[in-house]
Amino acid sequence: MQIKVFKFGGASVNNPSGVRNVAAILKRYVNQPLVVVVSAMGKTTNALEEVLNHYLTRDPIPMIEAFERIRDYHSAILHELFPEPDHPVFGEVGSLFDQLRGTIRKGHLFNNESIDYNFEYDQIVSFGELISSAIIHHYLLRAGIPAYQVDARELIRTDGSYREARVDWEITEPVIRERLSGLLAGHDGKGGIVLTQGFIAGGPDGNTTTLGREGSDYSAAIFAHALRADEMTIWKDVPGVMNADPKWLKNARKIDLLSFREAIELAYFGASVIHPKTIKPLENANIILYVKSFRKPDLAGTVIRNMDSWKISVPIYIRKQNQVLISVSPRDFSFIVEENLSNIFMILAKHRVKVNVMQNSAISFSICIDGFPVETHQSVETHRGASPHRGASLPKIITELRKDYMVRYNENVELYTIRHYNQRAINRITKNKTVLLEQKTRGTVHLILGMI
């Protein structure tokens, strides 16, 4: 079988017309073996994180209000797509919301000290994908598209590292092949469509785990790798991989062809178009990746594949806002040596802080990290297994570093990474801004910028 894997993100199904558009795209592939991976609708993941935050801080009224906003949002989509009040989709989605309500209510039974934030995150936030897939599945059937819905938690098996679960490939691959091969063949052998969820998986104890924020791309790559698919397509709201985010850089250009190696570099440095873990499973199985527009599905998009050599004709810009630049120096102005670096990274690891750029001189070590949401400056220390920026705050990290070092820091700076840079590209970014740190290699420049 020549199997395809499609992934549709939240932006593609954020309203009824988006769901209809997905169905219109999939109608082209009826009677072909196709796995469709869907994300939560619109900004549902963010909304569920709000529910979670109120759940953790024991704020029942705002928690229920946030829950009801999510329910009302999906209810509006349901009533437009399914005019009949007795359609079975209402029962299925209603049952999922009942389960979610039960999950958040049980939090009042525990003391703060007993709550594992990462575990609770996965049990609550995962409902976004479950609700989305239920709605989309019923609409596909309504549109005359025969599709089978399967639960990704029964197929992708992981360890118990909640929020950043690691895939157990030895279990996952044979389970996916065994469970999906017959469905993909279809009842008449002409091919079938299988619909499942991105982002979510199943842990060894049967609890829900997740694969990391924006992890639906990775889910699709797992299915593609396990099934040895011929190709995978990520459907986006842009024509393909752009050389910059068109929302902030005018005249951004589409890149027609990328190597897997270049895509890995871009994902590593923070390009939002592809999840960082997505590429390796595809590269290992030599599966072509397409990035295409769900608004204009006939356009060619971007092709990402194995290539021995390639040439990029334009600089590629990656922008990360809300960054913090921290510079650390020994109090006695001695050299920064391995013992200092080990101690600094132990502090960062303790708070689960990811370093985006690092640079050292003889007596100083500088790092650029993601900024902290305002609310985490009033850190919640009672949650075990703290997530990145949960149970930590910038003041706490600075205070801990200052026990042994002199520390200076700049908040709300911007990190720009330019691949295949030239001086014109650098000038374009640095105009009217202060360069706080610049780091160059042959192919990449990092610029940490503040306002003049």
N, C-alpha and C positions, 0 to 999 in steps of 0.2 A: 504494500500500500504506500502511496505517496501522501504522507501525512503533513498537514499544515497546522501551525499553532498561532492563534490570534490572541492578542491582549488588548482589552479596552479599559482605559483608565477612567477615573471619576468624572473628568471633564466631558467625556463622550456620552455619559449617561446621567447627566445632572438634571435633566428635565424630560418630560414626555417626548418631545421631538427628538431628543438624543437617543432615547430607547428605540423609537421608530426608525431612526437612521441606522442604528446598529442592525436592526432586523433587515433593513433594505440591503445593507452590505452583505449580510449572511445569506440572503436569498440567492446570491450569485454562486454560493458554494453548496447548495443542497445536493445530496447524493455524492458528496466528497468527504473523505475522512478528515475531520477538522476538530481540534480542541480549542474552545473559546474560554479564555480566562478573564474574569471581570473583577473590577475593583468596587469599593463602596461608592455610592452615588454622590457626586459633587464633593462638598466639604464635610461629609458625614463623619469621617475619621476625626477631624478636628472637633466636631460637635460632641462625639463620644468621649474624646479626651477631656472636654469640659465637664461632662457628666462624671467621669472618673475623678477629676480634681475635687468636685463637690462631695463625691462619695468618700474620698480619703479624709477630707477636712470636716466631715460630719455636718454638712450644710443641707439638710433634707429638702427645704423649700426650693432653693435654686437648682438643686439636683433634679427634682421632679420637673421644674420648669424647663430645664435643658432637655430632659428626656421627652417631654411633650412637644417641644419644638422639632425634635428629630422625627417623632411619630407623625406630627402634622405635615411635615415636609414630604414624607413618603406617602402619606395618605392622599395628598393633593395629586401626586404623580399617579397613584393607583386609580383614583376616581376618574382621571382623564383618560387613562389607557383602558380601563375596564368599566364601562357604564353600568353593567349589570351588578347590582348589589350582592347577588348570591354567587358571584364567580368564586371558584375555590381559592384563588390567589389571596382573597381577603382573610380566609381562615388560616392559610399557611403563614402569611406575614404577621397576622395578629398573634399567632402562637409564638413567633420569634420575639415580638415585642413583650409578650407575657414572660417569656424566659429571661429577657433582658431586665425587665422590672423585678423579677424574682432575684436575679443576681445582685442588683444594686441594693435591694432591700436587706439582704442578708448581712451587708456590711455593718449594720447597726448592732449586730450580735457580737462583734469582736471589739477587743481593746485595740487602741492604735498600735501597740507594740506587736500585735500578732499579724499585722497586715504586711504582705510582701507586695510592694508596688508593682514589680514587673509581672508577677503572676496575675494580679488583679487587672492589670492593663490588658493582658492577652484575653482574659475571660470576657471583658466588657467591650473592648474596641473591635474585636473580631465580628461582632454582630453586624457591622456595616456591610461586610462582604456577603454574609449569609442572607441578609434582607435584599440586597441588590440582586444577587443571583436568582432568588426566588421570583422576584418581579420580572426580571428579564426572561427567565425560563418560561413563565406562563405567557408572556407577551409573544415570544417566538412561536409557541404552540398556537396561539390565537391567530398569528400571521401566516399559519400554514407551513411553518418551518419545523419539521420533526427534530427534536433535540432531547438528549438525555441529560438530566442534571445529576452530578455526582458531588459528594462532599470531599473537598480537598484534604480535610483532616484525616480521612481514612486512607489517603493515598500518599501524601508527603509526610514521612515520618521523621521526627527530629529527636534531639536530646532534650533535656529539660531546661535549657537556657532561655528563659522567657524573654520575649521582646527581641532577641537576637539568636534565635534557635539555629543550631547547626544540623544540616540535613544528614540523616543516616542513609547514605546512598545504597548500602547493601540491602536494606529492607525496601527502600522507596522504589528503586528501579523495577524489580520484579513485580511488586504490587501494582504499579502503574500499568505495566505491560499486560499483566494477567487480567486486571479489572477493565481496561479500556479497549483491548484489542477487538473483542467481539462487538462492543458498542460502535467502534469506529468503522467496522465492516458494514454495519447497518443490517436491518432485518432482511433485506433482499440482496445483500452482498455488494451493493453499489456505493456504500459509504454512509457514515452517519456523523452527526454533529454532537459533540459532548461539551456541555457547559459546566464550568467549575469556578471556584473562587481563587483569587490571588491572595497573597499576603499571609494566609492562615495555614496551619499545619497541625499535626497531632503529636504530642509528646509521648514518652514511654509509659506514662501512667494514665494515658487516655485523656488528659486535659489538653485544651487548646493552647497551641504555641503560635507565635508569629515570627516572620522572617526578617523583621526590620522595617522601619518606616519606608513607605514607597516600594515595598517588596514584591508587588504583583508582577513586575517585569521578571524578577528572579523566579517566581513561581512558574511563569510561562516557560522560562528557559529550562527549568527542571523537567517539566512535561516533555518539552522538545527533545532534550537529551535522552531521557528514559525511553522514549518512543522512536528515537533516531529519525526524527522528522526531517523532511526535506527543507523546510523553511519555517521561519517564525516572523510574524509581523507585529510591531507595536503601533497601534493607531493613536495618533496624537492630534492636537489642535493646531499643529504647524505642518508645513509641507514636507518636512523631513528634519534631518539634523542641520541646524543653522550654525553659522560661524559666530553667532552671538544671540542672546535673547532679544528678539525684535521688540520687546516691550520697553527696553531701555537703550538700544542702539539702533538708530535709524539705518535703513538700507542693509540690514542683515541679509546674508546670502545663504542659500541652501547648498550643502555639500552633497554632491551626487554619489560619491563613492568613498568609503572609509575602510581601512584595514581593522581587523580585530584589535591589533596592538594599539592603534591610535584611539579606538573607542574605549579601550581599557584606561588609557592615559586620561582621556577626557572625563570619564566617569570617576576616576580616582580623584581628580582635581575639583570635582563638584558639579560637572555638567548635569543639569537636571533631566535631560532628555532620556537617559538610560540609567537604571540602577546599577551601582558598581559591581554587584555579584553576577550580573546577567551574562556577561560576555564569555566567561571561562567555560561553562558547560556547553555553549554553542561552539566555541572554538575547538574544544576537545573532540566534538562529534562532527566538525566541519559542516555546521548547519548555517545556511545563509540567513542573515537578519535584515529585515526591511523596517524602516521607520516611515510611515505614511500618514497622510491627512485623512481623518474620518469625515472631514467636511468635503474633501475633493478626492474620493477614493480612486479615481481614474489616473491621477498624477503618479509619476514614477516613484517619488519619494527618494529616500537615501538607501543605498545598498551597503551593508557591512559584511565583509567576508574575509577569508584567509587570503593574504597577498604577500608575496616575497618582497615586493618593493612598491612604493606608492609615493605620490607627490601631492602635497597640499598647496594650492595656489594662493590661498588667502590666510591671514592670521585668524586664529580661533580664540575668542574671548570668553572667559568664564568669570562671573562676578558673584562674590559672596558678601552680603551685607551683614550688619550687626556683628562685627568681629571685635575681638579684644586682643591687643598687642601687649604682651607682658615681657619685660626685660629684667633678668635676674643677675645680680653680681655678688661675689663673696664679700663679706663685710671688711675683710682685711686686704682687699684688692689683690688677693692671690689669683692664680690661674684657675679657670674653669677646667676641671679634670673629670675623669670618669666617675669618681666617687660623687662629685656634685651632681652630675647628670643622672646618675642612678637614683639619688635622693629626690631630685626634682620630678623624675618620671614616676617614682613611687607615689608621690603626692597626687600627680595628675591621674594615675591609674586608680587610686583610691576614690577619686571623685568621678571616675569614668569620663574623663575629658579627652576628646580627640584633638590632636595637634594637626593643624592644616599646613603650617609652614614653621620651620625652625632654622635658626642661624646662630652661630657662636663666634665670638672673638676670643682674645686671650683672657679677658676678665668679665665677659658678659655673655649671657645666653638668652636669646629672644625666641618667643613662640607666639604664633597667632592661633587663636581658638575661637570657636563659635561663641557668640555673646549669650548672656543669660536673660531669659524672660524676667520682666520686672518682679513678678510675684515670687520668683525663687530667691530673690534677695532676702525674703523672710522665709528662710529654708525650713522644710519640714523634716526633722531628723528622725521621726519615729518610724519611718517606713524602711523595712529591711530590703536588701537587694536594690538599692537606689538606682534609678535610671540615670542616664546622662542629664545633668542639671537638675535632678530630683534629689533632695536631701543634700544639695550643695548650693553654694552661691559664690559669686566672685569675691565678695569680702572675706568669706571663709577661706578660700584658696589663697588669697593674698596674705591673710593673717598667718596661715600655716607656713607659707614660703618665707615670710618675714622673721620667723623664728631663727632662721640660719642665714638669710640673705637680705641684701638691699633689693627692693623691688620697685620698679616704676611700671605704670601701665596706662594705656589709652583705650577708652571704650568707644563703641560705635564708629569704628573705622571700617574701611572696605578693603577686601582682598580681591585683586584682579590677577588672574592667571592668563597669560597669552601664550598659546602654542604657535610655533612657526612665526615668531615675532619679527618685526623690523622696527627701526627707530620711529617711523611714522605711526605705527600702531601704538608704541609706547607714548608718544606725544599726544595722541588722540585721547588716551585714558588719563594722563597726568595733568592735562590742561586745567588751570585754576585749582589745583589740589596740591597738598603737601605730601611728598614722598617720605614716609616714615621708615620704610625698609624696602630694599630692592635686592632680589636674588635672581641671578641669571645662570642658566646652563646653555648648551648649544641649541636646544630646541624649545626651551621654556623660560619665561620670565615671570616671577611673582612680584607684585607690587602691592604694598600695604599703604593705603592712602587715607589722609584726613583732609578736612576742609581747611582752606587757607583762613 
